[in-house]
Amino acid sequence: MAKKTIGFVGPDGRTCMCAYTVSTVESQEFIGAIIKGMTGMGPVLEAVRGNKKWTLKIFPVAEKSVEDYKYAIIKAFEDGEIDYVIIMPEDLLYQGLVNELIEAGYGDQVIGLTKEAAFIEGDKVKAKIWMRRAGVPVAPFKVADAKNLQQIKRIVTKFMRKHGGAVLKYPYSAGGKGARPIFRVEDILDVWNILLKDYSENYKTLHGDNKWPLLIEAWKSEIEISFTTLVDGKGNFRILPTAMDYTLRFEGPPSQTNPVTGGMATIGMHPAETPELIKMVGDKVFQPFVEEMKKRGILRPCILYPGCRVSIDPVTGKPIDILVYEMNIRAGEPEMQVVVRRLKNLGELIVATIEGRLDEVEPGVRTDQISICLALVTGPGGPHGQKGYPDSYTKYEPVVINFKSLAKRGILIVPSNVSWDEENQRLISDGSRVFYLSKNATVKPGQKRGEVAATLRNTLLQAFDQGIVRVIPREAEETFEAAEILFEQGNIPESEFKKKEAAFEKANRLDLRRDPGRIYEEWDELYPDWPASS
């Protein structure tokens, strides 16, 4: 039987990881493909593959418009280069890419919701009301006018008294950065001002002088868990392995100096995952949600990815209740990366989703493994004093990677915002989250997950600290080039040149969080009777 090619549509790390996983784990049955990607992905994946025999295809997309994506996908279908596609970026779903592919006659080969269903993620106020009507347990919320500070203050202070905090949330697409937690009354004004600064233009475009809807949710301090679920056109669904996202830029509580980002790291499985939890989220969240989709006539093969808070028994740690904060209609970034790293049959599940037979195929999960994925982001510095991700950051700086050292450590490097500089024949950073470092580890009988996670995390951190992946700061490159000229002219001694050279070889614009995975150790201490492995 000829291999089937599955195209993952989008430019980022999750797209790359899914294509890589299909190509390597199920190489006898499937070929993974990236549709769009970044120009640096090909060279990085070539170096990662080395002499191995797996195949991965990349289909360039000229620009970012729906028309560009539509053209590239339809051409690949017509040429027989791909068999199925999954639309990953939410913006493409909002803008009707699936509708365009259905109209072109390829709807039965596509995973993704239509424009008519995109409100589920694209309009969080409408989606909250919709979920509540469907019987999905949602977190307490109110809707205010974003221009009305007095109304916002009343709602926030009430939520603070009752729940300990509140979250101001821009209700439309915000790339995972639209949520602004508040825990102190004196922070309300600052948070409100920053939110308006970030989204006023969007509000004006959408609503003009009318009310600007602002979603305000009660902050719940329960455990945050990511559930990724495949849903077929008949309403069958499969919940994939759980994950936990590290959304804050730094370790510690959210604040004005510790903002919400698109995701700094992720781990999987979540330490609180149990069969009972999976059943609970299926019964309370996905079953009623999918039934409502059927009733409204918007159900088709898709990915659902709710943001949830889970209440646990304080003695046993077992789940007792769940609340949904929002429902996303695409795979999470970077959560999807650890989800698929623990799957044995992603390709098989995708085909079953498209063919309407998810009831026949269960997720093949490496239940004895945990996975950690760290984002390497653009740190502070640059010609304009950039603050670093997620605020302002440099771009187009050269990248240096020691692929042999990564391979020896069993670390997979996943390219994201990295481009290929054709003129200078080198990789360059493209800002924000440049790479991810990913690695799995097996929890053997008698071991605690915290021990394994600590070793796994340290392996990743040591690789970073030793400069195995670097983005060379522009100012460091310029300083070293000047030192080379001065040394060649005899204007500085060799000892001083060597110091400049050593500093240049250590210089790195990249930064990361150092705590992901520590929750496993904390969980072991809180619940010592928890099973050592799943």
FIKE-514287 format. One record per atom (N, C-alpha, C): residue in one letter; x, y, z. Coordinates in steps of 0.2 Angstrom, whole numbers, plus 2048, in hexadecimal, padded with zeros to 3 digits. Atoms other than C-alpha are relative to their C-alpha. Layout:
! FIKE-514287
AXYZ;...
END
This chain:
! FIKE-514287
M8047FA800;M800800800;M804806800;A7FC7FA801;A8078117FB;A7FF804807;K8007FC7FA;K80B81D809;K7FB8067FF;K8057FA800;K7FE82B80D;K804806803;T7FC7FA7FE;T80583C80F;T7FB805804;I8047FC7FC;I7FD84781D;I803807800;G7FD7F9800;G80085A81B;G7FD804806;F8027FB7FA;F80086582B;F8018077FE;V8007F9803;V7FC877826;V802805805;G7FE7FB7FB;G80588582F;G807801800;P7F97FE800;P81688D832;P8047FF806;D7FD8007F9;D81A888844;D8027F9802;G7FD8067FD;G82287B84F;G7FB7FA801;R805805800;R812871852;R7FF7FC7F9;T801803807;T81086F83F;T8067FB7FE;C7FA804801;C82286983E;C8007FA804;M8008067FB;M82185D84D;M7FB7FB7FD;C805805802;C811855846;C8027FC7FA;A7FD803806;A819852835;A8057FC801;Y7FA8047FE;Y82984C83C;Y7FD7F9804;T8028067FC;T81F840848;T7FD7FB7FB;V803805804;V81583883A;V8057FD7FB;S7FB803804;S82483682F;S8057FB803;T7FB8047FC;T82F82E83C;T7FD7FA804;V8038057FC;V823824847;V7FC7FB7FC;E804805804;E81881D839;E8028007F9;S7FD7FF806;S82481E82B;S7FE7FB7FB;Q802805805;Q81E80E823;Q7F98017FD;E8077FE802;E80C815821;E7FF8077FD;F8017F9801;F80E828820;F8068047FF;I7FB7FB801;I81883681A;I7FD807803;G8027F97FD;G816847824;G8028057FB;A7FE7FA804;A81685781B;A7FE807803;I8017FA7FD;I817869820;I7FE8057FA;I8037FC805;I80C875816;I801807802;K7FE7F97FE;K814887818;K8077FF804;G7FA8007FC;G821885826;G804806800;M7FB7FA801;M830891827;M8057FD7FC;T7FB802804;T83E89181B;T8067FC803;G7FB8037FD;G84A88B828;G7FE7F9802;M8028077FE;M84087B82C;M8037FA7FC;G7FD805804;G84787181D;G8077FF802;P7F98027FE;P859873821;P8017FD807;V8008037F9;V85686F834;V7FE7F9800;L803807800;L84C860830;L8057FB7FC;E7FB804804;E85985A823;E8067FE805;A7FB8027FB;A86685B831;A7FE7FB805;V8038057FB;V85B85283D;V8007F97FE;R801807803;R858844831;R8077FC7FF;G7FA803801;G86A84182D;G8007FA7FB;N801806804;N86B82F826;N7FA7FC801;K8068047FF;K85A82982C;K7FC8017F9;K803801806;K84E82481F;K7F98037FF;W8077FD800;W83E82D823;W8008067FB;T8017FB805;T836839817;T7FB806803;L8057FB7FF;L82E84A81A;L8008057FB;K8007FB806;K82885680D;K7FE807803;I8027F97FE;I82686980E;I7FE8037FA;F8037FC805;F81B873803;F800807801;P7FF7F87FE;P81F886803;P7F98037FE;V8067FC802;V810892803;V803807800;A7FD7FA802;A8148A37FB;A800805806;E8017FB7FB;E80C8AE808;E7FC7FD806;K8048037FA;K8008AD817;K7F98007FF;S8077FF801;S7F08B080F;S7FC7F97FF;V804806802;V7E28A380D;V8017FE7F9;E7FF802807;E7E48A47FB;E8067FC7FE;D7F9803801;D7F68A07FC;D8007F8802;Y8008067FD;Y7F3891807;Y7FB7FB7FC;K804804805;K7E488B7FC;K8037FE7FA;Y7FD802806;Y7EE88B7ED;Y8057FB801;A7FA8057FF;A7FD8817F4;A7FC7FA802;I8038077FE;I7F18747FC;I7FD7FD7FA;I804803805;I7E68727ED;I8057FD7FB;K7FA803804;K7F68707E2;K8037FA802;A7FD8067FE;A7FD8637ED;A7FB7FA800;F805805801;F7EC85A7ED;F8007FE7F8;E801801807;E7EB85B7DA;E8067FC7FD;D7FA804802;D7FD8557D8;D8017F9803;G8008067FC;G7FA8467E3;G806800805;E7FB8007FB;E80784C7EF;E7FE7FF807;I8038017F9;I7FC84C7FF;I7F97FC7FF;D806803800;D7ED842804;D7FB803805;Y8047FD7FA;Y7E784B814;Y803806802;V7FD7FA7FD;V7E985C81C;V7FD801806;I8037FD7FA;I7E786382D;I802807801;I7FF7F9800;I7E587582F;I802802808;M7FE7FF7F9;M7EF87B83F;M7FF807802;P8017F97FD;P7EE88E840;P7F9802800;E8077FE800;E7DE895846;E7FE8057FB;D8027FB805;D7DE8A483B;D7FE7FE7F9;L802803806;L7DD89982C;L7F97FD800;L8078037FF;L7CD891833;L7FB806800;Y8047FA800;Y7C68A2837;Y7FF8037F9;Q8017FD806;Q7C98A8826;Q7FD7FC7FA;G803805805;G7C189981D;G8047FC7FC;L7FC804805;L7CF88F816;L7FC7F97FF;V803806801;V7C587F81A;V7FA8017FB;N8057FF805;N7B6886811;N8028007F9;E7FD7FF806;E7C188A802;E8027F97FD;L7FE807802;L7C7878802;L7FA7FB7FF;I806803801;I7B6871803;I7FD8017F9;E8037FE806;E7B087B7F5;E8047FE7FA;A7FC803806;A7BF8757EA;A7FF7F8800;G802807800;G7B98637EE;G8057FC804;Y7FC8047FC;Y7C685E7FB;Y7FE800807;G8028007F9;G7BC85F80B;G8007FA803;D8008067FD;D7BC84D80E;D8077FE802;Q7F98027FE;Q7CF84D810;Q803805804;V7FE7FA7FC;V7D085C81C;V7FE7FF807;I8027FF7F9;I7D085D82F;I800808802;G8017F97FE;G7CA86E835;G7F98037FF;L8077FD800;L7BA878838;L7FF8057FB;T8017FA805;T7B288482C;T7FF806804;K8007FA7FD;K7B189682E;K7FA801804;E8067FF7FC;E79F895835;E8017FD807;A7FF8037F9;A7A588A844;A806804803;A7FA7FD7FD;A7B5895847;A7FF804806;F8017FC7FA;F7AC8A0854;F8027FC806;I7FF8037FA;I7AF892860;I807802803;E7FA7FE7FD;E7C1898862;E8008087FF;G7FF7F9802;G7C08A9859;G7FB805803;D8047FB7FD;D7B28B1863;D7FE7FC807;K8008047FA;K7B48AB875;K7FA802804;V8067FE7FD;V7A58B487C;V7FA7FC7FD;K806804804;K7998AC86F;K8017F8802;A7FF8077FE;A7A289B873;A7FE7FE807;K8028027F9;K7A089C885;K7F87FF801;I8078017FF;I78D89F884;I7FE7FA7FC;W802806804;W78C891877;W8027FA804;M7FE8067FC;M796885882;M7FB7FF806;R8048017FA;R78B889891;R7F97FD7FE;R807802802;R77B886887;R8017F87FE;A7FF807801;A783875882;A8007FC806;G7FF8047FA;G785870894;G8077FF802;V7F98017FE;V798871894;V802805806;P7FF7FC7FA;P79E8778A5;P8068057FF;V7FC7FB802;V7A68888A2;V802804807;A7FE7FB7FB;A7B08948AE;A7FB806801;P8047FA7FF;P7A68A28B6;P8038067FB;F7FE7FB804;F7A68B18AA;F7FB8057FF;K8047FA801;K79F8C28A6;K8038037FA;V7FE7FC806;V79F8CD896;V800807802;A8007F97FF;A7A48DF898;A8018047FA;D7FD7FC805;D7A78EE88D;D807802801;A7F97FF7FF;A7BA8EF88B;A801808801;K7FF7F97FF;K7B890288B;K7FE803807;N8047FE7FA;N7AE90389C;N8047FD806;L7FC8027FA;L7BB9028AA;L7FC7FF806;Q8048017F9;Q7AE9048B8;Q7FD7F9800;Q803806801;Q7A58F58B1;Q8057FA801;I7FB8057FF;I7B58EB8B0;I8027FF807;K7FE8007F9;K7BA8F08C2;K7FB7FC804;R8058037FC;R7A98EA8C9;R8017F87FF;I800807802;I7AA8D98C0;I8077FD803;V7FA8037FE;V7BD8D68C4;V800800808;T7FF8007F8;T7BC8DB8D7;T7FB7FA803;K8048057FD;K7AD8CF8D9;K8037F97FF;F7FD806801;F7B68C18D1;F8067FF804;M7FB8007FB;M7C58C58DC;M7FE7FE807;R8028027FA;R7BB8C48EB;R7FE7F8801;K803807800;K7B28B38E6;K8057FB7FE;H7FC806803;H7C08AA8DC;H808802801;G7F97FF7FF;G7D18B38E1;G8038047FA;G7FE7FC805;G7D38BB8D0;G7FC8007FA;A804800806;A7CD8BF8BE;A8058007FA;V7FC800806;V7D38BE8AC;V7FC8047FB;L8037FC806;L7CF8CC89F;L8037FC7FA;K7FE804805;K7CF8C388F;K7FD8037F9;Y8027FD807;Y7CE8CB87D;Y7FD7FA7FD;P804806802;P7C18BF876;P8017FE7F9;Y7FE802807;Y7C88BE864;Y8077FD800;S7FA803801;S7D78B685D;S806804802;A7FB7FC7FD;A7E68BB866;A8077FC801;G7FA804800;G7F38AE863;G8027FD807;G7FE8037FA;G7F28A7875;G802806805;K7FD7FB7FC;K7F78B887C;K7FA805803;G8057FC7FE;G7E68C0880;G7FD800807;A8038017F9;A7E38BB892;A805804804;R7FD7FC7FB;R7E88C78A0;R7FE7FF807;P8028017FA;P7E78C18B1;P801806805;I7FF7FA7FB;I7E48CD8C0;I7FE7FD807;F8018037FA;F7E68C88D2;F800806806;R8007FA7FC;R7E78DA8DA;R7FC8057FD;V8047FB802;V7DB8E88DA;V8048067FC;E7FC7FB802;E7E98F48D7;E8037FF7F9;D7FE802806;D7EE8EB8C7;D7FB8017FA;I806800805;I7DD8ED8BE;I8028057FB;L7FF7FA805;L7E18FE8B6;L8067FE7FB;D7FB801805;D7F28F98AF;D7FF7FA7FB;V802806805;V7EC8E88A8;V7FB8037FB;W8057FD805;W7DD8F18A0;W8038047FB;N7FD7FC804;N7E88FE899;N8047FD7FA;I7FC804805;I7F48F2891;I7FC7FC7FB;L804804805;L7E68E788A;L7FD8057FB;L8037FC805;L7DE8F6882;L8068037FB;K7FB7FF804;K7EF8FB87B;K8017FB7FB;D7FF806805;D7F18EA873;D7FB7FF7FB;Y805802804;Y7E08E886C;Y7FB8057FE;S8057FB802;S7D78F986A;S7FF8007F8;E801800807;E7DB8F9857;E7FB7FA7FD;N804805802;N7D38E8855;N7F9801802;Y8077FE7FE;Y7C48ED85F;Y7FD8057FC;K8037FA804;K7C28FD855;K7FE7FD7F9;T801803806;T7C38F2845;T7F97FC800;L805804800;L7B68E684B;L7F9803802;H8067FD7FD;H7AA8F1855;H7FF807800;G8007F9800;G7AE903852;G7FE803806;D8027FD7F9;D7A590E85F;D7FB7FC804;N8048047FC;N79A900865;N8037FD806;K7FD8037FB;K79D8F6874;K8067FB7FE;W7FB805801;W7AD8EC875;W8007FA804;P8018067FB;P7AA8DB87C;P8077FE803;L7FA8027FC;L7B68D6889;L7FE7FA805;L8028067FC;L7B58C5891;L804800807;I7FD8007F9;I7B98C58A4;I7FE7F9803;E8018067FD;E7BB8B48AC;E8037FF807;A7FE8017F9;A7BD8AE8BE;A8077FC7FF;W7FA804800;W7CF8A88C1;W7FF7FA805;K8008067FC;K7CF8968C7;K8077FE801;S7F98027FF;S7DF8908CF;S8017F9800;E800807801;E7DB87E8CB;E8067FE7FB;I7FA802804;I7E78748C0;I7FE8017F9;E8017FF807;E7E88798AE;E8037FA7FC;I7FE806804;I7E886A8A2;I7FE8017F9;S8027FF807;S7E886A88F;S7FE7F97FD;F803806803;F7DD85D886;F8008017F8;T8017FF807;T7DF85B873;T7FC7FA7FE;T804805802;T7D285186B;T7FE8007F8;L801800807;L7CF84B859;L7F87FE800;V807801800;V7BC84B854;V7FF7FE7F8;D801802807;D7B6842844;D7F98037FE;G8067FD803;G7A7847839;G7F97FD803;K8068037FD;K79B83B842;K7FF801808;G8007FF7F9;G79F841853;G8047FC805;N7FB8047FC;N7AB834859;N806805802;F7FA7FC7FE;F7BA83C863;F8047FC804;R7FB8047FC;R7CA83686A;R804806804;I7FC7FB7FC;I7D3840878;I8077FD800;L7F9802801;L7E6840875;L803801807;P7FC7FF7FA;P7F3840883;P800807802;T8007F97FD;T7F284F88F;T807803800;A7FA7FC800;A7FE85D890;A7FF806805;M8007FA7FC;M80286C89A;M8048067FD;D7FC7FA803;D80787D893;D803805805;Y7FD7FA7FC;Y81388A89B;Y7FF8067FC;T8027FA804;T80A89A895;T804806802;L7FD7FA7FD;L8138A68A0;L8088007FD;R7F97FF802;R8248AD89A;R8057FE804;F7FB8027FB;F82D8AA8AA;F7FC7FC805;E8028047FA;E82B89F8B9;E7FD805805;G8037FC7FC;G81F8A68C6;G7F98027FE;P8077FE801;P80E8AE8C7;P8008057FA;P8017FB806;P8078B88B8;P800807803;S7FF7F97FE;S80B8CB8BA;S8018047FA;Q7FF7FC806;Q80E8DA8AF;Q8077FF7FD;T7FA802803;T8208D48AD;T8017F97FF;N800807802;N81C8C28AB;N7FA7FE7FC;P806800804;P8108C289D;P7FE7F97FD;V802806804;V8068B4894;V8038017F9;T7FD800807;T80E8AF884;T7FC7FA7FC;G803806804;G80A8A2877;G8027FA802;G7FE8067FD;G812895881;G8087FF800;M7F98017FF;M824893888;M8027F9800;A7FE8077FF;A82488088B;A7FA7FC801;T8058057FF;T81987188C;T8027F9803;I7FE8077FE;I819860895;I7FA7FC7FF;G806805801;G80F850892;G8037FA803;M8077FF7FE;M80784689A;M800806806;H8017FC7FA;H8008528A7;H8007FC806;P8008057FA;P80484B8B8;P7FA7FE803;A8068017FD;A7F284C8BD;A7FC7FB7FB;E804804804;E7EC8418AE;E7FF7F9803;T8038077FE;T7E28318B2;T7FB7FE7FB;P806802804;P7D68278A9;P7F9803802;E8067FD7FD;E7C982E8B4;E7FF8077FD;L8007F9803;L7CE8408AE;L7FE8007F9;I802800807;I7CD83B89C;I7F97FE7FF;K807802801;K7BC83389E;K7FB807802;M8047FA7FD;M7B68438A8;M8008057FA;V8007FB805;V7BB84F89A;V7FC7FE7FA;G804802805;G7B384488D;G7F9800801;D8078007FE;D7A3843896;D7FD807801;K8027F97FE;K7A285589C;K8018057FB;V7FE7FB805;V7AA85E88E;V7FF7FE7F9;F800801807;F7AC85687E;F7F97FD7FD;Q807803802;Q79C84C87D;Q7FB8057FF;P8057FB801;P79085A880;P8028057FA;F7FE7FB805;F79B866875;F7FF7FD7F9;V801803807;V79B85A866;V7F97FF7FE;E807800801;E789857868;E7FD8077FE;E8027F9802;E78686A867;E8028017F9;M7FE7FE807;M79086B857;M7FC7FC7FB;K804804805;K78685D84F;K7F9804800;K8067FD800;K776866854;K8008077FC;R8007F9804;R77C87784C;R8037FF7F9;G7FE801807;G78286E83C;G8078027FF;I7FA7FE802;I79487383E;I8067FB801;L7FB8067FF;L79C862842;L8037FE7FA;R7FC803805;R7AA85C837;R8077FE803;P7FA8027FC;P7BB85483A;P804806802;C7FC7FA7FD;C7C5860845;C8047FE806;I7FC8017FA;I7D0862854;I7FD805805;L8027FC7FB;L7C9869864;L805800806;Y7FB8007FB;Y7D486F872;Y7FE805805;P8037FB7FB;P7CC877881;P805802805;G7FC7FE7FA;G7D588188F;G7FC7FE806;C8048037FA;C7CF87889F;C804801807;R7FE8007F9;R7D187A8B2;R7FD7FA803;V8028067FD;V7D086A8BB;V800800808;S8008017F9;S7CB8688CE;S8027F9802;I7FD8077FE;I7D485A8D7;I7FE7FF808;D8018027F8;D7D18518E8;D807802803;P7F97FE7FC;P7DE8598F4;P8047FB803;V7FD8067FD;V7E28488FB;V8037FC7FB;T7FD805805;T7E483D8EC;T8028037FA;G7FE7FD806;G7E78498DE;G7FB7FE7FA;K804802805;K7D98418D4;K7FB8057FE;P8047FA802;P7CE84C8C9;P7F97FF803;I8078007FE;I7BD8508CF;I7FB8057FC;D8057FC804;D7B685E8C4;D8058047FB;I7FC7FD805;I7BB8688B5;I7FC8067FD;L8037FA803;L7B787A8AD;L8048017FA;V7FD7FE806;V7BA88089C;V8018077FF;Y7FF7F9800;Y7C1891899;Y7FF8027F8;E8017FF807;E7C2890886;E8007FA7FC;M800806805;M7C0884877;M8048037FA;N7FD7FF806;N7CD885869;N7FF7FB7FB;I802805806;I7CB87D858;I8067FE7FC;R7FA802804;R7DD879854;R8047FD806;A7FB8037FC;A7EC87085C;A804806804;G7FC7FB7FC;G7F587A86A;G8078007FE;E7F97FF801;E806881868;E803803806;P7FD807802;P81187A86F;P7FD7FA803;E8028067FD;E80686E878;E7FF7FA7FB;M801805804;M803864869;M8077FC7FF;Q7F9803801;Q816860868;Q8017FA805;V7FF8057FB;V816856878;V7FA7FA7FF;V806805801;V80584E874;V8027FB7FA;V7FF805806;V80B846863;V8077FD802;R7F98037FF;R81D84286A;R7FE7FA804;R8018067FC;R814835875;R7FB7FC7FD;L805804804;L80882F867;L8047FB7FC;K7FD805805;K80C81F85D;K7FD8007FA;N805801806;N7FE821850;N7FD8067FE;L8037FA802;L7FB83384C;L7FD8007F9;G803800806;G7F983083A;G7FA7FB7FF;E806805800;E7ED82183C;E7FA804803;L8057FD7FD;L7E382C848;L7FD8067FB;I8027FB804;I7E283A83B;I7FC7FD7FA;V804803805;V7DC82F82D;V7F97FD803;A8068027FD;A7CF828839;A7FB806801;T8047FA7FF;T7C983983D;T7FD8027F9;I8037FE807;I7C783D82A;I7FB7FB7FE;E805805803;E7BE82D826;E7FB7FE805;G8068017FC;G7B282E835;G8007F9804;R8008067FD;R7B881F83E;R805800806;L7FC8007FA;L7C182584E;L7FE7FB805;D8028057FB;D7B6819858;D8047F97FF;E7FD806802;E7C180B850;E808801802;V7F97FF7FF;V7D2813854;V802804807;E7FE7FC7F9;E7D9817866;E8078037FF;P7F97FD800;P7E8822869;P8057FB803;G7FA8047FD;G7F881886B;G805804803;V7FD7FB7FC;V800821879;V8067FC804;R7FB8027FD;R81181E880;R7FF802808;T8027FE7F9;T80A81E892;T806800805;D7FA8017FB;D81B81A89A;D8058067FF;Q7FB7FB802;Q82382A893;Q7FD807802;I8017F9800;I82383D897;I8048037FB;S7FD7FC805;S82784A88B;S801808802;I7FF7F97FE;I82E85C88E;I8038037F9;C7FF7FC806;C82F869880;C801807803;L7FE7F97FE;L83887A883;L8018047FA;A7FF7FB806;A836889878;A806804801;L7FA7FC800;L846892874;L7FE8077FD;V8037FA803;V8408A4872;V806806800;T7FB7FB801;T8498B486D;T800804807;G7FF7FD7FA;G84F8BC87D;G8018087FF;P8007F9800;P8528CF881;P8078027FD;G7FA7FD803;G85F8DA879;G7FF8027F8;G8007FF807;G8628E1867;G801808800;P7FF7F9802;P8648F285F;P7FC805803;H8057FB7FD;H8548FA866;H7FF7FE807;G8028027F9;G8558F2878;G7FA7FC800;Q806804800;Q8488E5874;Q8007FC806;K8018037F9;K8408DD883;K8007F87FF;G800808801;G8408CB87B;G7F97FE800;Y807803801;Y8318C0878;Y7FD800807;P8057FF806;P8228C2879;P8008087FE;D8027F9802;D8248D5878;D8048027FA;S7FC7FE806;S8328DB86C;S8067FC800;Y7FA805801;Y8408D1865;Y8038017F9;T7FC7FF806;T84E8D1858;T7FE7FA7FB;K801805805;K84D8C7848;K8067FF7FB;Y7FB801805;Y8588C083A;Y807800803;E7F98017FD;E8678BC845;E8027F97FF;P7FD806802;P8728AD841;P7FF7FA805;V8018057FC;V86E89C848;V8067FB800;V7FB806800;V87B88E84D;V7FD7FB804;I8028067FD;I87687D851;I8057FA800;N7FC806800;N88086E857;N7FC7F97FF;F805805801;F87586084F;F8037F9803;K7FD8067FE;K881852854;K7FF7FF808;S8018007F9;S881857866;S7F97FF803;L8078017FE;L86E858867;L7FE7F97FF;A801807801;A86D84785F;A8027FB805;K7FD8047FA;K87983F86C;K7FB800806;R8047FF7FA;R86D846879;R7F97FE800;G806803802;G85E83F871;G7FB806800;I8047FA800;I857851870;I7FE8027F8;L8027FD806;L84C856861;L7FF807800;I8017F8801;I84D86885B;I7FB8017FB;V8067FF805;V83D86E853;V8008077FE;P7FF7F9803;P83F87D848;P7F9804800;S8077FC801;S83188B849;S8018067FC;N7FF7FA804;N83589D845;N8088017FE;V7FA800802;V84589A83C;V8008007F8;S800800807;S84989E82A;S8077FF7FD;W7F9802804;W85789A81D;W8028067FD;D7FD7FB803;D8628A8818;D8047FE7FA;E7FD803806;E8668A3806;E8068047FE;E7FA7FC802;E8738B1803;E8067FE804;N7FB8027FB;N87D8AC812;N8017F8801;Q8018087FF;Q878899812;Q8017FF807;R8008017F9;R874899824;R7F9801802;L8067FF7FC;L865898830;L800806803;I8017FA7FC;I85E8A8837;I7FA800804;S8068007FC;S8528AB845;S7FB8057FD;D8057FC803;D8418B2841;D7FC803806;G8037FD7FA;G83D8B8853;G7FB7FB804;S8048047FC;S8318B2860;S8027F9803;R7FD8077FE;R83289F863;R8037FD7FA;V7FC802806;V84089A858;V8017F87FF;F7FF807800;F84388885D;F7FC7FD806;Y8028047FA;Y83C87A869;Y8057FB801;L7FD8067FE;L84686D872;L7FC7FB803;S8058057FE;S83D85D874;S8037F9802;K7FD8067FE;K84184D87D;K7FB7FC804;N8048047FC;N83783E884;N8057FC805;A7FD8047FB;A83C833893;A7FC7FB802;T8048067FE;T836822899;T800800808;V8008017F9;V8308208AB;V8007F9801;K8008077FF;K83580F8B0;K7FD7FE806;P8038027FA;P82D8048BD;P804802806;G7FC7FE7FA;G83180B8CE;G802807800;Q7FE7F9801;Q83681C8C8;Q7FA805801;K8057FA7FF;K82D82C8CD;K8018047F9;R7FF7FB806;R8298388BE;R804806802;G7FC7FA7FE;G8318468C8;G8077FF7FE;E7F9802801;E84283D8C7;E8018007F9;V7FF800808;V84083A8B4;V8008077FD;A8017FA803;A83A84B8B0;A806805802;A7FB7FC7FE;A8488538BA;A8067FF7FC;T7FB801804;T85584A8B0;T7FF8027F9;L8027FE807;L84C84D8A0;L8018087FF;R7FF7F8801;R84B8608A3;R807802800;N7F97FE800;N85D8618A8;N8047FE7FA;T7FD802806;T862858898;T7FF8067FB;L8027FA805;L85986688E;L803806802;L7FD7FA7FE;L85F874899;L8088007FF;Q7F9800801;Q87186E898;Q8028017F8;A7FF7FF807;A87086D885;A8008087FE;F8017F9801;F86A87F885;F806804803;D7FB7FD7FD;D877885891;D8078007FD;Q7FA801804;Q88587E887;Q8008037F9;G8007FC806;G880888878;G7FF7FB7FA;I801804806;I87B87986D;I7FB8037FB;V8047FC804;V86E884866;V800808801;R7FF7F97FF;R872897864;R7FD8047FA;V8017FB804;V86B8A685C;V805806802;I7FB7FB7FE;I87A8B285B;I7FE8077FF;P8027F9800;P8768C4860;P8038047FB;R7FD7FB805;R8798D1853;R806804803;E7FB7FC7FD;E8838DB85F;E8067FC801;A7FA8057FF;A88E8CC863;A8047FF7FA;E7FD802807;E8918C8851;E8048067FE;E7FC7F9802;E8968DB84E;E806801804;T7FB7FF7FB;T8A18DC85D;T8067FB7FE;F7FA805802;F8AB8CC858;F8038017F9;E7FE7FE806;E8AC8D1846;E805806800;A7FC7FB7FF;A8B48E184C;A8077FE803;A7FA8027FD;A8C08D8857;A8047FC7FB;E7FC803805;E8C58CD849;E8058057FC;I7FC7FB804;I8CA8DC83F;I806803804;L7FB7FD7FC;L8D38E484D;L8067FB801;F7FB8057FF;F8DD8D4850;F8047FF7FA;E7FC801806;E8E28D283E;E8048067FF;Q7FC7FA801;Q8E88E483E;Q805800806;G7FB8007FB;G8F28E084E;G7FF805805;N8027FB7FC;N8E88ED858;N7FE7FD807;I8028037FA;I8E38E1866;I8047FA801;P7FC8067FF;P8ED8D386E;P7FC7FA7FF;E803806801;E8E98C186B;E7FB7FE806;S8048017FA;S8E38BF87D;S7F9803800;E8067FD801;E8D68CC87B;E7FB7FE7FB;F804803805;F8D08C586B;F7FD7F9802;K8038067FD;K8CE8B4873;K7FA801804;K8067FF7FC;K8C38BB880;K7FA8027FC;K8067FE805;K8B88C3872;K7FE7FA7FD;E802806804;E8B88B3869;E7FC7FB805;A8038057FB;A8B38A9879;A7F9803801;A8067FD7FE;A8A58B687D;A7FB7FF7FA;F804801806;F89F8B586B;F7FD7F97FF;E802807801;E89E8A286B;E7FB7FE806;K8058027FB;K8938A287B;K7FA8057FF;A8057FB801;A8888B1875;A7FA7FC7FE;N806803802;N8768AB874;N7FA804801;R8067FC7FF;R8668B5871;R7FA7FC803;L8058057FE;L85B8A6875;L7FF800808;D8028017F9;D8528A4886;D7FB7FB800;L8058057FF;L84789888E;L7FE800807;R8018017F9;R83E89389E;R8037FA802;R7FC8067FE;R8478878A9;R7FC7FC805;D8048047FB;D8398808B4;D7FB7FB7FD;P805805802;P82E8768A8;P8027F8802;G7FF8077FD;G82B8648AF;G801800807;R7FF8007F9;R82E8698C1;R7FA7FE803;I8068027FD;I81C8668C4;I8007F8802;Y8008077FF;Y81F8538C3;Y8037FF807;E7FD8007FA;E82B8558D2;E7FB802806;E8057FE7FB;E81E85F8DC;E7FA7FB801;W8058047FF;W8118538D8;W8027F9804;D7FE8067FD;D81B8448DE;D800802808;E8007FE7F9;E81D84E8EF;E7F9801803;L8077FF7FE;L80B8538F0;L7FC7F9800;Y804807801;Y8048418EB;Y8057FB800;P7FA805800;P8128358F0;P7FD7F97FE;D803807802;D8058268ED;D7FE8007F9;W802800807;W80282B8DB;W8047FB7FC;P7FC805804;P80781D8CF;P8078037FD;A7F97FE803;A81A81E8CA;A8008017F9;S8017FF807;S81581C8B8;S7F97FE7FE;S807801802;S80581B8AE;S8007F97FC;
END
